[in-house]
């Protein structure tokens, strides 16, 4: 059984920073792509960032490129999302998710359907 627990959300002013963490239980964490998605009220869940099993490859949405950084520590079974220069439009519930192991396409890991386990989410609110 895989469990993903996010933490680090909160209220921050525009221009500020937050660091989200996602602690994973279960085996073989280091074999899987890990991703972050977000969902704002009234909107669909959208891809934010993903990282390969080794951490050697990262992927991010255009809307967060240059501001958000995804990383992982396989020894701690944890994936992080460092969010800088936050904007009010970043306000959403942020979810951590486990992606595929083995080979994958860029398109696949940017899709929610490419992930099988999800955390409960953590709220990020950016005030203007």
Backbone torsions as a table, in degrees:
resi	resn	phi	psi	omega
1	UNK	NA	131.7	-179.7
2	UNK	-105.5	132.0	173.8
3	UNK	-125.3	137.7	178.6
4	UNK	-122.1	126.8	-177.1
5	UNK	-126.2	114.8	179.3
6	UNK	-88.8	152.8	174.5
7	UNK	-153.4	166.5	175.0
8	UNK	104.3	-4.9	178.6
9	UNK	-71.3	172.4	178.8
10	UNK	164.0	-165.6	179.9
11	UNK	-104.6	130.3	-178.6
12	UNK	-143.5	151.8	177.0
13	UNK	-79.2	155.3	176.3
14	UNK	-55.4	137.0	-177.0
15	UNK	92.5	-11.1	-179.4
16	UNK	-82.7	-174.4	-176.4
17	UNK	-133.0	152.3	171.4
18	UNK	-143.1	153.8	174.3
19	UNK	-124.0	116.1	176.4
20	UNK	-90.5	145.4	175.1
21	UNK	-124.8	150.8	176.4
22	UNK	-136.2	111.5	179.1
23	UNK	-95.2	129.4	-177.1
24	UNK	-111.4	137.5	171.4
25	UNK	-106.0	168.1	-178.5
26	UNK	101.7	171.3	-173.5
27	UNK	-90.7	159.4	169.9
28	UNK	62.1	33.5	177.6
29	UNK	-52.3	-41.9	-174.2
30	UNK	-70.7	-3.5	180.0
31	UNK	-93.2	-4.4	-170.7
32	UNK	-118.8	145.2	164.3
33	UNK	-62.7	142.1	174.1
34	UNK	-123.3	145.3	-176.6
35	UNK	-138.6	162.6	172.5
36	UNK	-121.3	135.4	174.7
37	UNK	-126.9	165.7	175.3
38	UNK	-143.2	156.0	178.7
39	UNK	-141.2	118.1	176.4
40	UNK	-91.6	157.5	-179.6
41	UNK	-55.9	131.2	177.9
42	UNK	75.7	5.4	-179.2
43	UNK	-120.7	162.5	177.0
44	UNK	-77.7	156.9	175.7
45	UNK	-65.6	136.0	-177.5
46	UNK	-129.1	149.4	178.0
47	UNK	-66.9	138.3	175.6
48	UNK	-113.3	-56.9	-177.1
49	UNK	-162.0	157.6	176.5
50	UNK	-145.5	159.9	-178.4
51	UNK	-141.6	139.3	-179.8
52	UNK	-69.7	169.3	-174.2
53	UNK	-60.0	-34.9	-178.2
54	UNK	-86.9	-14.7	-173.5
55	UNK	86.5	-0.7	-176.0
56	UNK	-76.5	-20.5	179.1
57	UNK	-126.4	132.8	176.6
58	UNK	-127.0	154.7	-176.8
59	UNK	-137.8	141.4	179.6
60	UNK	-145.9	154.9	176.2
61	UNK	-71.6	150.2	-180.0
62	UNK	-58.7	-32.3	-176.2
63	UNK	-67.8	-19.0	-177.9
64	UNK	-118.8	-2.7	-177.1
65	UNK	-59.7	132.5	-179.1
66	UNK	87.0	-10.8	179.6
67	UNK	-116.5	-36.6	-178.2
68	UNK	-108.5	144.1	177.7
69	UNK	-132.3	127.3	176.3
70	UNK	-99.0	142.4	177.4
71	UNK	-150.1	169.5	179.2
72	UNK	-147.1	154.0	174.4
73	UNK	-126.6	100.0	-175.2
74	UNK	-68.1	-25.5	176.9
75	UNK	-67.9	-26.3	-179.4
76	UNK	-105.8	3.1	-177.9
77	UNK	52.6	44.6	-174.0
78	UNK	-135.1	140.8	173.4
79	UNK	-120.5	145.6	-174.2
80	UNK	-122.9	156.2	170.7
81	UNK	-134.5	106.3	176.2
82	UNK	-87.1	122.2	-176.1
83	UNK	-117.6	116.3	179.0
84	UNK	-116.0	164.4	177.8
85	UNK	49.0	48.7	-175.6
86	UNK	-65.6	146.3	-179.3
87	UNK	-121.2	156.0	177.6
88	UNK	-54.8	-32.5	180.0
89	UNK	-72.8	-4.4	173.1
90	UNK	-83.8	-6.5	179.5
91	UNK	-61.1	125.4	-176.7
92	UNK	-179.0	171.6	166.2
93	UNK	-89.4	128.4	-177.7
94	UNK	-103.6	131.4	-177.9
95	UNK	-118.2	139.1	171.4
96	UNK	-96.6	145.8	-178.3
97	UNK	-148.9	151.7	177.3
98	UNK	-94.7	126.2	-179.1
99	UNK	-97.6	-156.1	-175.5
100	UNK	-78.4	159.9	166.3
101	UNK	-104.1	164.9	-179.6
102	UNK	73.1	-151.5	-176.0
103	UNK	-77.4	156.1	-178.8
104	UNK	-159.7	165.4	175.4
105	UNK	-107.9	158.0	177.4
106	UNK	-58.9	-41.3	-179.4
107	UNK	-62.9	-40.7	-175.0
108	UNK	-64.7	-43.4	-176.3
109	UNK	-80.1	-5.9	173.4
110	UNK	-93.4	1.5	-178.0
111	UNK	-110.2	137.9	179.6
112	UNK	-60.0	-29.3	179.7
113	UNK	-65.8	-13.6	179.0
114	UNK	-84.2	3.4	-174.5
115	UNK	-121.5	139.9	-174.5
116	UNK	-111.2	-23.8	177.2
117	UNK	-124.8	139.5	-176.0
118	UNK	-130.2	147.5	172.1
119	UNK	-81.0	-179.5	-177.1
120	UNK	-83.9	-14.4	178.3
121	UNK	96.0	153.4	175.7
122	UNK	-135.7	135.5	-174.9
123	UNK	-81.8	132.5	172.3
124	UNK	-120.5	123.6	179.4
125	UNK	-124.6	124.6	-179.1
126	UNK	-113.9	118.6	-178.9
127	UNK	-93.4	148.5	-178.4
128	UNK	-90.2	NA	NA
